[in-house]
Amino acid sequence: MPPSTELKPKMTLDDATKAEWRATWHKSKLAALRATEWSELDLRLDGYKLASRKAGHRIYKRKANVFGLCDLLSIGMMEDGTTTLGEIAAGLFADNAADHRTLLAMRWGDNYLHGDVLSTIESARPTTSKDMVLWSGVKHVKCKLDASEVFEPRDTTYFECICTTTNGRGQDVLFVLRDSHEFNQVPTMPEVVRMQMQEWLVFTQTSPTTIEFMHSYKSNPMGNYPTFLFNKQVVAMHAEYALRLSHYSRQRWLLDHITRHVPMLRETPYCACSAPLKFGGARHVCRCCCRAMCTKCVLVVPQALPPNASEPATTVDFCKQCLLQAHGRAQLSLMTEPRKQRKSSSSSSLDTTTARHESSRSNATEPCESDDEVDARRPPMIVLMSPAVSERWSRGTSSIGSEPERKSGGGIEGASPLTTVHQFDSVQASLEAQHKLLSDMQDRLQRYSSRRQS
């Protein structure tokens, strides 16, 4: 397939269209915040049925307005204690075409074809005392729905808004809305079907160690495409999208810290998993720290290429140690650090690269960058947080929420209905597993006793 050409010229929106879009996303934000308060009964009354359930994650489906299609709703929580709203925002924020194409390549994988940022409406602007718009504008995406290329590619042009706010309980919320729209400035491409899409995501910081999320996805492929096949692909590609956003932010940090020159490894270095490399075995080199690693330690990250390249995307190899180093840094450097500065810091000279490679071989646990360099380079976090959280951070509070808020939000009494439902489900699942284990042990004991008597 020939490479996609960039959409030129960029769009210019009039004031009426901008005002209409601001009213739309504000109305959608209020509706999404109300939806986070729904109970299981409210979901059933709205037509949703439970499709699958995992640990802390539930997927619902309902019949869409279009015959044969389904709407997807994903509800869950992150309780690892390390993921923050800033890290999730770093996996969503893309204010230029290069970052937008990178995130599309991570989400769509081999089905990604092209992406572009057509217009910017707002960027890092506080709207009210509680709300801050991180970015708002118009984007374009072109992708395939199947790898076999039997059906035509799809594309869509949509509004996107990323903002921070607070809910009725005073909890910090990250809201994302994407809504497709038809523009006369973006004509339909030949042999490409224009699809429709609408999705929103809500991330709520219910406690210092817990983030609840709700993801709604609605799409219509248009054209000729089997509905049953499209419904399966929607669940497979978008059901766990919210859970992968923190991982996207770490992958973006690795891509921004690629070493431009990888030295030739003439000696047998150590592996990233501390296991010796076998003679004649497959050997890979991390593009961030230049360490050699075996196949088990390779982390493959997709990277979008420029529009004039022969392929839409490629892959880059990293080691798992560098992935651990990216944890906690991606939420700071991706959002506010200028892109030219990030690129210049990642592209070093041959002498610097060789010296870093020699020092990394002498110590396997040495990080990609020293902690002092990272702390000195950290920009302020005002872009990632709402004004209320930014004020608490400036007073020296590292975790979100004051001490009374953390005490009230940690238990069931101060939690939202979604937290209570998830905690009840986890306790019920644990009791069922213990009951099944006890039954199995009783059955084995009975079989052993019957064998002894016979």
C-alpha beads as a LAMMPS data file, in Angstrom:
LAMMPS data file: protein, C-alpha beads

454 atoms
453 bonds

1 atom types
1 bond types

-500.0 500.0 xlo xhi
-500.0 500.0 ylo yhi
-500.0 500.0 zlo zhi

Masses

1 110.0

Atoms # bond

1 1 1 0.000 0.000 0.000
2 1 1 1.521 3.412 -0.882
3 1 1 2.412 5.710 2.002
4 1 1 -0.233 8.121 3.195
5 1 1 0.178 11.788 2.434
6 1 1 -0.330 14.373 5.119
7 1 1 -3.574 16.316 5.045
8 1 1 -2.758 19.857 3.900
9 1 1 -3.587 22.585 4.463
10 1 1 -4.444 22.492 8.177
11 1 1 -7.987 23.310 9.202
12 1 1 -9.143 26.675 10.458
13 1 1 -12.297 26.630 12.570
14 1 1 -14.606 29.593 12.988
15 1 1 -15.736 30.878 16.381
16 1 1 -19.200 29.333 16.066
17 1 1 -17.778 25.844 15.557
18 1 1 -15.417 26.258 18.509
19 1 1 -18.223 27.447 20.763
20 1 1 -20.420 24.544 19.690
21 1 1 -17.632 22.076 20.448
22 1 1 -16.990 23.598 23.902
23 1 1 -20.662 23.217 24.754
24 1 1 -20.621 19.605 23.497
25 1 1 -17.639 18.454 25.550
26 1 1 -18.880 20.283 28.656
27 1 1 -22.246 18.529 28.371
28 1 1 -20.545 15.177 27.758
29 1 1 -18.274 15.707 30.757
30 1 1 -21.230 16.237 33.089
31 1 1 -22.986 13.155 31.685
32 1 1 -19.836 11.049 32.107
33 1 1 -19.368 12.182 35.717
34 1 1 -22.957 11.209 36.450
35 1 1 -22.365 7.809 34.831
36 1 1 -19.526 7.073 37.246
37 1 1 -22.096 7.108 40.066
38 1 1 -24.209 4.393 38.460
39 1 1 -24.827 1.129 40.263
40 1 1 -25.192 -2.328 38.761
41 1 1 -28.950 -1.839 38.545
42 1 1 -28.549 1.459 36.686
43 1 1 -26.356 -0.242 34.092
44 1 1 -28.969 -2.948 33.533
45 1 1 -31.741 -0.389 33.205
46 1 1 -29.654 1.429 30.593
47 1 1 -29.417 -1.790 28.555
48 1 1 -25.908 -2.951 29.468
49 1 1 -25.207 -6.627 30.116
50 1 1 -22.078 -8.072 31.692
51 1 1 -19.920 -9.651 28.970
52 1 1 -16.772 -10.616 30.898
53 1 1 -15.164 -10.075 34.268
54 1 1 -11.562 -10.110 35.394
55 1 1 -9.791 -9.035 38.556
56 1 1 -10.948 -5.461 39.115
57 1 1 -12.188 -5.079 35.530
58 1 1 -15.653 -5.602 34.049
59 1 1 -16.803 -5.278 30.439
60 1 1 -20.420 -4.524 29.509
61 1 1 -22.136 -4.542 26.131
62 1 1 -25.504 -3.386 24.861
63 1 1 -27.255 -3.171 21.515
64 1 1 -26.469 -0.008 19.601
65 1 1 -28.877 2.108 17.589
66 1 1 -27.439 0.594 14.408
67 1 1 -28.726 -2.928 13.818
68 1 1 -26.189 -5.618 14.667
69 1 1 -23.627 -3.366 16.386
70 1 1 -22.937 -3.089 20.093
71 1 1 -21.801 -0.352 22.485
72 1 1 -18.891 -1.125 24.796
73 1 1 -18.511 -0.014 28.418
74 1 1 -15.448 -0.880 30.488
75 1 1 -15.294 -0.297 34.263
76 1 1 -12.375 -1.080 36.513
77 1 1 -9.811 0.185 38.966
78 1 1 -6.029 0.370 39.286
79 1 1 -4.816 -0.578 42.743
80 1 1 -1.084 -1.018 42.159
81 1 1 -0.352 2.146 44.141
82 1 1 2.172 3.438 41.590
83 1 1 0.027 4.593 38.640
84 1 1 -0.953 8.267 38.819
85 1 1 -3.256 10.514 36.852
86 1 1 -0.208 12.275 35.437
87 1 1 1.141 9.024 34.031
88 1 1 -2.222 8.209 32.459
89 1 1 -2.410 11.701 30.977
90 1 1 1.038 11.173 29.445
91 1 1 -0.367 8.153 27.614
92 1 1 -3.160 10.309 26.170
93 1 1 -1.595 13.708 25.550
94 1 1 -0.513 14.402 21.960
95 1 1 -0.456 18.023 20.798
96 1 1 1.521 17.429 17.572
97 1 1 1.349 15.050 14.637
98 1 1 4.440 13.019 15.613
99 1 1 3.177 12.189 19.113
100 1 1 -0.304 11.535 17.746
101 1 1 1.021 9.005 15.223
102 1 1 3.085 7.315 17.946
103 1 1 0.048 6.793 20.175
104 1 1 -1.989 5.517 17.230
105 1 1 0.730 2.990 16.379
106 1 1 0.675 1.748 19.993
107 1 1 -3.106 1.429 20.069
108 1 1 -3.811 0.004 16.606
109 1 1 -0.614 -1.987 16.129
110 1 1 -0.225 -3.404 12.631
111 1 1 -3.610 -1.923 11.622
112 1 1 -2.338 1.667 11.921
113 1 1 -1.882 3.568 8.647
114 1 1 -1.786 7.331 9.236
115 1 1 -2.657 10.081 11.692
116 1 1 -2.453 13.869 11.863
117 1 1 -3.379 16.849 14.062
118 1 1 -5.467 19.202 11.950
119 1 1 -6.320 22.028 14.342
120 1 1 -5.674 23.164 17.923
121 1 1 -8.482 24.952 19.734
122 1 1 -7.126 25.181 23.289
123 1 1 -3.906 24.085 24.964
124 1 1 -3.099 24.145 28.700
125 1 1 -5.674 26.787 29.562
126 1 1 -7.589 26.951 32.885
127 1 1 -11.305 27.352 32.150
128 1 1 -12.736 27.589 35.690
129 1 1 -11.429 27.286 39.235
130 1 1 -11.800 23.487 39.011
131 1 1 -11.250 22.720 35.330
132 1 1 -8.164 22.895 33.148
133 1 1 -8.109 21.958 29.469
134 1 1 -4.822 20.202 28.699
135 1 1 -5.548 20.085 24.976
136 1 1 -8.514 20.438 22.646
137 1 1 -8.587 20.234 18.867
138 1 1 -9.265 18.190 15.733
139 1 1 -7.391 15.013 14.768
140 1 1 -7.469 12.498 11.931
141 1 1 -6.792 8.758 11.954
142 1 1 -6.593 6.176 9.185
143 1 1 -6.454 2.467 9.992
144 1 1 -7.368 -1.026 8.867
145 1 1 -10.053 -3.091 10.537
146 1 1 -8.452 -6.418 9.618
147 1 1 -4.914 -7.524 8.822
148 1 1 -5.983 -9.437 5.707
149 1 1 -6.802 -6.194 3.814
150 1 1 -9.935 -7.772 2.348
151 1 1 -12.024 -4.740 3.311
152 1 1 -11.334 -1.086 2.637
153 1 1 -9.379 0.978 5.181
154 1 1 -11.304 3.312 7.462
155 1 1 -10.615 6.867 8.503
156 1 1 -12.330 9.445 10.659
157 1 1 -11.887 13.077 11.685
158 1 1 -12.832 13.813 15.258
159 1 1 -12.770 16.397 18.015
160 1 1 -10.668 15.567 21.059
161 1 1 -10.543 17.173 24.478
162 1 1 -8.400 16.265 27.513
163 1 1 -9.177 18.120 30.725
164 1 1 -8.837 17.812 34.495
165 1 1 -11.622 18.561 36.933
166 1 1 -13.086 17.482 40.281
167 1 1 -16.304 15.587 40.983
168 1 1 -18.919 16.192 43.650
169 1 1 -16.804 14.454 46.310
170 1 1 -13.824 16.695 45.627
171 1 1 -11.844 13.894 43.970
172 1 1 -9.516 14.676 41.081
173 1 1 -10.762 13.518 37.667
174 1 1 -9.122 13.206 34.256
175 1 1 -11.668 13.335 31.421
176 1 1 -11.098 12.537 27.728
177 1 1 -13.655 12.878 24.919
178 1 1 -13.326 11.919 21.248
179 1 1 -16.259 12.561 18.931
180 1 1 -16.158 12.152 15.140
181 1 1 -17.405 15.000 12.958
182 1 1 -17.696 15.719 9.254
183 1 1 -15.663 18.646 7.923
184 1 1 -15.816 20.081 4.444
185 1 1 -12.082 20.814 4.594
186 1 1 -11.322 17.076 4.895
187 1 1 -12.747 15.287 1.836
188 1 1 -13.103 11.535 1.673
189 1 1 -10.038 9.735 0.316
190 1 1 -10.343 7.312 -2.597
191 1 1 -10.885 3.664 -1.597
192 1 1 -11.262 4.685 2.054
193 1 1 -14.526 4.496 4.019
194 1 1 -15.300 7.275 6.519
195 1 1 -16.378 5.618 9.796
196 1 1 -18.040 7.117 12.864
197 1 1 -16.706 6.943 16.409
198 1 1 -17.464 8.333 19.859
199 1 1 -15.675 7.501 23.094
200 1 1 -14.987 9.034 26.474
201 1 1 -12.806 8.053 29.409
202 1 1 -13.059 9.106 33.056
203 1 1 -10.255 8.458 35.552
204 1 1 -11.022 9.247 39.203
205 1 1 -8.442 9.366 42.008
206 1 1 -10.534 7.807 44.800
207 1 1 -7.568 7.304 47.153
208 1 1 -3.794 7.866 47.045
209 1 1 -3.311 4.290 45.792
210 1 1 -6.499 3.688 43.779
211 1 1 -7.730 5.050 40.450
212 1 1 -11.148 4.114 39.097
213 1 1 -11.873 4.336 35.379
214 1 1 -14.864 4.124 33.074
215 1 1 -14.458 3.843 29.298
216 1 1 -17.340 4.110 26.833
217 1 1 -16.745 3.268 23.162
218 1 1 -19.256 3.497 20.289
219 1 1 -18.339 3.015 16.651
220 1 1 -19.913 2.375 13.269
221 1 1 -17.596 1.018 10.536
222 1 1 -19.924 2.112 7.727
223 1 1 -19.535 0.548 4.293
224 1 1 -19.508 -3.220 3.823
225 1 1 -18.204 -5.012 6.903
226 1 1 -19.639 -7.972 8.899
227 1 1 -21.163 -6.712 12.125
228 1 1 -20.369 -9.856 14.148
229 1 1 -16.711 -9.603 13.177
230 1 1 -16.587 -5.899 13.985
231 1 1 -18.103 -6.471 17.444
232 1 1 -15.400 -9.029 18.263
233 1 1 -12.665 -6.665 17.113
234 1 1 -14.075 -3.812 19.189
235 1 1 -13.903 -5.921 22.349
236 1 1 -10.427 -7.250 21.518
237 1 1 -8.871 -3.842 20.720
238 1 1 -10.662 -1.366 22.994
239 1 1 -11.900 -3.280 26.057
240 1 1 -8.578 -2.948 27.927
241 1 1 -7.463 0.331 26.360
242 1 1 -7.740 2.242 29.645
243 1 1 -5.478 -0.258 31.405
244 1 1 -2.747 0.131 28.774
245 1 1 -2.443 3.935 28.963
246 1 1 0.136 3.974 31.765
247 1 1 2.222 1.503 29.753
248 1 1 1.939 3.786 26.703
249 1 1 3.436 6.686 28.663
250 1 1 6.494 4.596 29.611
251 1 1 6.934 3.465 26.024
252 1 1 6.819 7.082 24.860
253 1 1 9.553 7.942 27.378
254 1 1 11.710 5.167 25.939
255 1 1 11.139 6.390 22.376
256 1 1 12.169 9.922 23.372
257 1 1 15.421 8.580 24.873
258 1 1 16.651 6.501 21.941
259 1 1 20.426 6.408 21.471
260 1 1 21.097 7.422 17.889
261 1 1 24.325 5.427 17.631
262 1 1 24.530 1.860 18.968
263 1 1 28.164 0.669 19.303
264 1 1 29.211 -2.738 18.009
265 1 1 29.472 -5.283 20.824
266 1 1 32.803 -7.072 20.331
267 1 1 32.817 -8.744 23.756
268 1 1 30.196 -10.962 25.352
269 1 1 28.294 -8.628 27.690
270 1 1 25.800 -9.547 30.357
271 1 1 22.092 -10.017 29.706
272 1 1 19.469 -7.705 31.165
273 1 1 18.053 -10.645 33.179
274 1 1 21.519 -11.308 34.732
275 1 1 21.780 -14.614 32.868
276 1 1 24.859 -15.253 30.698
277 1 1 24.296 -15.125 26.963
278 1 1 24.768 -18.436 25.219
279 1 1 27.353 -18.726 22.491
280 1 1 25.652 -18.376 19.104
281 1 1 22.315 -17.420 20.646
282 1 1 20.110 -14.568 19.538
283 1 1 21.429 -11.228 20.739
284 1 1 19.570 -7.925 20.828
285 1 1 20.692 -4.436 21.809
286 1 1 18.583 -2.003 23.818
287 1 1 18.255 1.316 21.967
288 1 1 18.194 3.257 25.242
289 1 1 21.155 1.922 27.269
290 1 1 22.973 -0.135 24.570
291 1 1 22.913 -3.269 26.712
292 1 1 22.902 -6.668 25.099
293 1 1 19.979 -8.924 25.988
294 1 1 18.456 -12.256 25.116
295 1 1 15.128 -12.787 23.386
296 1 1 13.265 -13.148 26.694
297 1 1 14.281 -9.671 27.847
298 1 1 13.301 -7.804 24.670
299 1 1 10.505 -5.234 24.913
300 1 1 9.227 -4.410 21.406
301 1 1 7.765 -0.882 21.151
302 1 1 5.999 0.321 17.970
303 1 1 7.204 3.611 16.542
304 1 1 5.353 5.597 13.884
305 1 1 7.348 6.787 10.888
306 1 1 6.969 10.069 8.947
307 1 1 4.189 10.208 6.329
308 1 1 6.654 9.980 3.426
309 1 1 8.170 6.687 4.668
310 1 1 7.587 3.395 2.892
311 1 1 5.906 1.872 5.972
312 1 1 3.578 3.571 8.459
313 1 1 5.376 2.209 11.537
314 1 1 8.323 0.148 12.725
315 1 1 9.434 -1.455 15.990
316 1 1 12.263 -0.616 18.401
317 1 1 13.857 -2.982 20.939
318 1 1 14.322 -1.987 24.583
319 1 1 15.277 -3.885 27.713
320 1 1 13.056 -4.357 30.739
321 1 1 15.442 -2.490 33.038
322 1 1 14.968 0.676 31.006
323 1 1 11.213 0.142 31.190
324 1 1 11.475 0.135 34.980
325 1 1 13.532 3.335 34.813
326 1 1 10.790 4.960 32.726
327 1 1 8.249 4.282 35.468
328 1 1 7.585 7.511 37.365
329 1 1 9.439 9.728 34.878
330 1 1 7.055 9.581 31.910
331 1 1 4.380 11.615 33.668
332 1 1 6.782 14.546 34.075
333 1 1 8.903 14.760 30.943
334 1 1 6.279 13.983 28.295
335 1 1 3.780 16.663 29.190
336 1 1 5.684 19.919 29.663
337 1 1 9.272 19.435 28.455
338 1 1 9.781 20.884 24.945
339 1 1 10.167 18.270 22.258
340 1 1 13.449 19.733 20.900
341 1 1 14.947 19.524 24.372
342 1 1 13.833 15.920 24.760
343 1 1 15.318 14.997 21.391
344 1 1 18.622 16.718 22.072
345 1 1 18.959 15.022 25.444
346 1 1 18.384 11.610 23.885
347 1 1 20.730 12.024 20.905
348 1 1 24.272 11.992 22.267
349 1 1 27.627 11.856 20.549
350 1 1 29.711 8.752 19.916
351 1 1 32.046 9.358 22.848
352 1 1 29.208 9.894 25.297
353 1 1 27.390 6.791 24.072
354 1 1 30.508 4.623 24.296
355 1 1 31.320 5.868 27.797
356 1 1 27.772 5.177 28.977
357 1 1 27.903 1.730 27.403
358 1 1 31.186 0.881 29.165
359 1 1 29.835 2.047 32.517
360 1 1 26.624 0.060 32.029
361 1 1 28.617 -3.098 31.409
362 1 1 30.483 -2.653 34.686
363 1 1 27.302 -2.366 36.750
364 1 1 24.149 -4.203 35.710
365 1 1 21.829 -2.302 38.017
366 1 1 22.928 1.205 37.006
367 1 1 19.942 3.303 35.791
368 1 1 19.766 4.956 32.397
369 1 1 20.124 8.394 34.027
370 1 1 21.154 9.463 37.490
371 1 1 18.436 10.559 39.886
372 1 1 20.051 13.992 40.276
373 1 1 19.832 14.632 36.539
374 1 1 16.197 13.590 36.489
375 1 1 15.271 15.758 39.480
376 1 1 17.050 18.757 37.951
377 1 1 15.201 18.286 34.666
378 1 1 11.727 17.855 36.177
379 1 1 9.342 20.605 35.059
380 1 1 6.388 21.755 37.176
381 1 1 3.327 19.498 37.246
382 1 1 0.718 22.211 36.790
383 1 1 -0.196 20.907 33.335
384 1 1 -0.934 17.416 34.614
385 1 1 -3.159 18.347 37.517
386 1 1 -6.150 20.475 38.239
387 1 1 -5.472 23.829 39.925
388 1 1 -6.552 22.439 43.318
389 1 1 -4.084 19.567 43.144
390 1 1 -1.330 21.849 41.844
391 1 1 -1.808 24.121 44.848
392 1 1 -1.547 21.171 47.243
393 1 1 1.596 19.994 45.430
394 1 1 3.213 23.418 45.748
395 1 1 2.681 23.262 49.548
396 1 1 4.856 20.141 49.651
397 1 1 2.248 17.365 49.576
398 1 1 3.478 14.666 47.203
399 1 1 0.369 12.480 47.265
400 1 1 -2.973 13.640 45.964
401 1 1 -5.307 14.697 48.736
402 1 1 -4.721 15.995 52.258
403 1 1 -4.409 13.812 55.331
404 1 1 -8.146 13.868 56.261
405 1 1 -9.039 13.132 52.638
406 1 1 -6.634 10.169 52.526
407 1 1 -8.072 8.772 55.753
408 1 1 -11.651 9.090 54.552
409 1 1 -10.932 7.874 51.002
410 1 1 -8.991 4.766 51.965
411 1 1 -11.919 2.805 53.401
412 1 1 -15.321 1.802 52.150
413 1 1 -17.046 4.616 54.050
414 1 1 -15.398 7.374 52.011
415 1 1 -15.303 5.487 48.731
416 1 1 -17.634 5.793 45.769
417 1 1 -20.274 3.157 44.858
418 1 1 -17.905 1.736 42.237
419 1 1 -15.258 1.137 44.908
420 1 1 -17.785 -0.628 47.138
421 1 1 -18.944 -2.851 44.284
422 1 1 -15.391 -3.803 43.305
423 1 1 -14.399 -4.554 46.911
424 1 1 -17.501 -6.705 47.363
425 1 1 -16.727 -8.585 44.120
426 1 1 -13.131 -9.242 45.169
427 1 1 -14.197 -10.560 48.599
428 1 1 -16.892 -12.739 47.027
429 1 1 -14.450 -14.152 44.477
430 1 1 -11.943 -14.923 47.245
431 1 1 -14.574 -16.754 49.289
432 1 1 -15.668 -18.781 46.270
433 1 1 -12.075 -19.772 45.531
434 1 1 -11.516 -20.879 49.140
435 1 1 -14.751 -22.850 49.117
436 1 1 -13.757 -24.628 45.905
437 1 1 -10.325 -25.441 47.317
438 1 1 -11.882 -26.898 50.460
439 1 1 -14.270 -29.026 48.396
440 1 1 -11.396 -30.385 46.315
441 1 1 -9.456 -31.316 49.433
442 1 1 -12.478 -33.131 50.856
443 1 1 -12.943 -35.079 47.631
444 1 1 -9.294 -36.137 47.593
445 1 1 -9.510 -37.233 51.231
446 1 1 -12.579 -39.345 50.514
447 1 1 -10.912 -40.998 47.515
448 1 1 -7.791 -41.709 49.572
449 1 1 -9.878 -43.237 52.400
450 1 1 -11.818 -45.448 49.991
451 1 1 -8.563 -46.743 48.491
452 1 1 -7.165 -47.562 51.930
453 1 1 -10.302 -49.506 52.894
454 1 1 -10.299 -51.485 49.654

Bonds

1 1 1 2
2 1 2 3
3 1 3 4
4 1 4 5
5 1 5 6
6 1 6 7
7 1 7 8
8 1 8 9
9 1 9 10
10 1 10 11
11 1 11 12
12 1 12 13
13 1 13 14
14 1 14 15
15 1 15 16
16 1 16 17
17 1 17 18
18 1 18 19
19 1 19 20
20 1 20 21
21 1 21 22
22 1 22 23
23 1 23 24
24 1 24 25
25 1 25 26
26 1 26 27
27 1 27 28
28 1 28 29
29 1 29 30
30 1 30 31
31 1 31 32
32 1 32 33
33 1 33 34
34 1 34 35
35 1 35 36
36 1 36 37
37 1 37 38
38 1 38 39
39 1 39 40
40 1 40 41
41 1 41 42
42 1 42 43
43 1 43 44
44 1 44 45
45 1 45 46
46 1 46 47
47 1 47 48
48 1 48 49
49 1 49 50
50 1 50 51
51 1 51 52
52 1 52 53
53 1 53 54
54 1 54 55
55 1 55 56
56 1 56 57
57 1 57 58
58 1 58 59
59 1 59 60
60 1 60 61
61 1 61 62
62 1 62 63
63 1 63 64
64 1 64 65
65 1 65 66
66 1 66 67
67 1 67 68
68 1 68 69
69 1 69 70
70 1 70 71
71 1 71 72
72 1 72 73
73 1 73 74
74 1 74 75
75 1 75 76
76 1 76 77
77 1 77 78
78 1 78 79
79 1 79 80
80 1 80 81
81 1 81 82
82 1 82 83
83 1 83 84
84 1 84 85
85 1 85 86
86 1 86 87
87 1 87 88
88 1 88 89
89 1 89 90
90 1 90 91
91 1 91 92
92 1 92 93
93 1 93 94
94 1 94 95
95 1 95 96
96 1 96 97
97 1 97 98
98 1 98 99
99 1 99 100
100 1 100 101
101 1 101 102
102 1 102 103
103 1 103 104
104 1 104 105
105 1 105 106
106 1 106 107
107 1 107 108
108 1 108 109
109 1 109 110
110 1 110 111
111 1 111 112
112 1 112 113
113 1 113 114
114 1 114 115
115 1 115 116
116 1 116 117
117 1 117 118
118 1 118 119
119 1 119 120
120 1 120 121
121 1 121 122
122 1 122 123
123 1 123 124
124 1 124 125
125 1 125 126
126 1 126 127
127 1 127 128
128 1 128 129
129 1 129 130
130 1 130 131
131 1 131 132
132 1 132 133
133 1 133 134
134 1 134 135
135 1 135 136
136 1 136 137
137 1 137 138
138 1 138 139
139 1 139 140
140 1 140 141
141 1 141 142
142 1 142 143
143 1 143 144
144 1 144 145
145 1 145 146
146 1 146 147
147 1 147 148
148 1 148 149
149 1 149 150
150 1 150 151
151 1 151 152
152 1 152 153
153 1 153 154
154 1 154 155
155 1 155 156
156 1 156 157
157 1 157 158
158 1 158 159
159 1 159 160
160 1 160 161
161 1 161 162
162 1 162 163
163 1 163 164
164 1 164 165
165 1 165 166
166 1 166 167
167 1 167 168
168 1 168 169
169 1 169 170
170 1 170 171
171 1 171 172
172 1 172 173
173 1 173 174
174 1 174 175
175 1 175 176
176 1 176 177
177 1 177 178
178 1 178 179
179 1 179 180
180 1 180 181
181 1 181 182
182 1 182 183
183 1 183 184
184 1 184 185
185 1 185 186
186 1 186 187
187 1 187 188
188 1 188 189
189 1 189 190
190 1 190 191
191 1 191 192
192 1 192 193
193 1 193 194
194 1 194 195
195 1 195 196
196 1 196 197
197 1 197 198
198 1 198 199
199 1 199 200
200 1 200 201
201 1 201 202
202 1 202 203
203 1 203 204
204 1 204 205
205 1 205 206
206 1 206 207
207 1 207 208
208 1 208 209
209 1 209 210
210 1 210 211
211 1 211 212
212 1 212 213
213 1 213 214
214 1 214 215
215 1 215 216
216 1 216 217
217 1 217 218
218 1 218 219
219 1 219 220
220 1 220 221
221 1 221 222
222 1 222 223
223 1 223 224
224 1 224 225
225 1 225 226
226 1 226 227
227 1 227 228
228 1 228 229
229 1 229 230
230 1 230 231
231 1 231 232
232 1 232 233
233 1 233 234
234 1 234 235
235 1 235 236
236 1 236 237
237 1 237 238
238 1 238 239
239 1 239 240
240 1 240 241
241 1 241 242
242 1 242 243
243 1 243 244
244 1 244 245
245 1 245 246
246 1 246 247
247 1 247 248
248 1 248 249
249 1 249 250
250 1 250 251
251 1 251 252
252 1 252 253
253 1 253 254
254 1 254 255
255 1 255 256
256 1 256 257
257 1 257 258
258 1 258 259
259 1 259 260
260 1 260 261
261 1 261 262
262 1 262 263
263 1 263 264
264 1 264 265
265 1 265 266
266 1 266 267
267 1 267 268
268 1 268 269
269 1 269 270
270 1 270 271
271 1 271 272
272 1 272 273
273 1 273 274
274 1 274 275
275 1 275 276
276 1 276 277
277 1 277 278
278 1 278 279
279 1 279 280
280 1 280 281
281 1 281 282
282 1 282 283
283 1 283 284
284 1 284 285
285 1 285 286
286 1 286 287
287 1 287 288
288 1 288 289
289 1 289 290
290 1 290 291
291 1 291 292
292 1 292 293
293 1 293 294
294 1 294 295
295 1 295 296
296 1 296 297
297 1 297 298
298 1 298 299
299 1 299 300
300 1 300 301
301 1 301 302
302 1 302 303
303 1 303 304
304 1 304 305
305 1 305 306
306 1 306 307
307 1 307 308
308 1 308 309
309 1 309 310
310 1 310 311
311 1 311 312
312 1 312 313
313 1 313 314
314 1 314 315
315 1 315 316
316 1 316 317
317 1 317 318
318 1 318 319
319 1 319 320
320 1 320 321
321 1 321 322
322 1 322 323
323 1 323 324
324 1 324 325
325 1 325 326
326 1 326 327
327 1 327 328
328 1 328 329
329 1 329 330
330 1 330 331
331 1 331 332
332 1 332 333
333 1 333 334
334 1 334 335
335 1 335 336
336 1 336 337
337 1 337 338
338 1 338 339
339 1 339 340
340 1 340 341
341 1 341 342
342 1 342 343
343 1 343 344
344 1 344 345
345 1 345 346
346 1 346 347
347 1 347 348
348 1 348 349
349 1 349 350
350 1 350 351
351 1 351 352
352 1 352 353
353 1 353 354
354 1 354 355
355 1 355 356
356 1 356 357
357 1 357 358
358 1 358 359
359 1 359 360
360 1 360 361
361 1 361 362
362 1 362 363
363 1 363 364
364 1 364 365
365 1 365 366
366 1 366 367
367 1 367 368
368 1 368 369
369 1 369 370
370 1 370 371
371 1 371 372
372 1 372 373
373 1 373 374
374 1 374 375
375 1 375 376
376 1 376 377
377 1 377 378
378 1 378 379
379 1 379 380
380 1 380 381
381 1 381 382
382 1 382 383
383 1 383 384
384 1 384 385
385 1 385 386
386 1 386 387
387 1 387 388
388 1 388 389
389 1 389 390
390 1 390 391
391 1 391 392
392 1 392 393
393 1 393 394
394 1 394 395
395 1 395 396
396 1 396 397
397 1 397 398
398 1 398 399
399 1 399 400
400 1 400 401
401 1 401 402
402 1 402 403
403 1 403 404
404 1 404 405
405 1 405 406
406 1 406 407
407 1 407 408
408 1 408 409
409 1 409 410
410 1 410 411
411 1 411 412
412 1 412 413
413 1 413 414
414 1 414 415
415 1 415 416
416 1 416 417
417 1 417 418
418 1 418 419
419 1 419 420
420 1 420 421
421 1 421 422
422 1 422 423
423 1 423 424
424 1 424 425
425 1 425 426
426 1 426 427
427 1 427 428
428 1 428 429
429 1 429 430
430 1 430 431
431 1 431 432
432 1 432 433
433 1 433 434
434 1 434 435
435 1 435 436
436 1 436 437
437 1 437 438
438 1 438 439
439 1 439 440
440 1 440 441
441 1 441 442
442 1 442 443
443 1 443 444
444 1 444 445
445 1 445 446
446 1 446 447
447 1 447 448
448 1 448 449
449 1 449 450
450 1 450 451
451 1 451 452
452 1 452 453
453 1 453 454
